[in-house]
Amino acid sequence: MTIDKTRAHWIAKLGAAGIPSGPIQDVAQAMRDPQILARNMVVDVLDRNGRPAYKAAGNPIKMTGLGDPTVRPAAPDLDGDRGEILRWLEGKG
């Protein structure tokens, strides 16, 4: 039975047979996975003072020549970007 062997045993056995495989992880394990971290799939979201407030999913789309930030800025205040948005709309109108 599969339950009689460790996860590492089965991953090694499948790999030796040429079958791609990987472990099933819970959210906490996935958030610490070295490959996920290396691909910027977990990023810091900053608070209003520029300090990391919490971790969130990074951009899953990776394209050569485009940035892949490891940090997201804090969200603007409610209605905080009104002037900039209106200027943009007027320039496009």
ABEGO torsion letter per residue (X at the ends): XAAABBAAAAAAAAAAAGBBBBBBBBAAAAAABAAAAAAGABBBBBBAAGBBABBBBBBABBBBGBBBBABBBBBBBBGAAAAAAAAAAAAAX
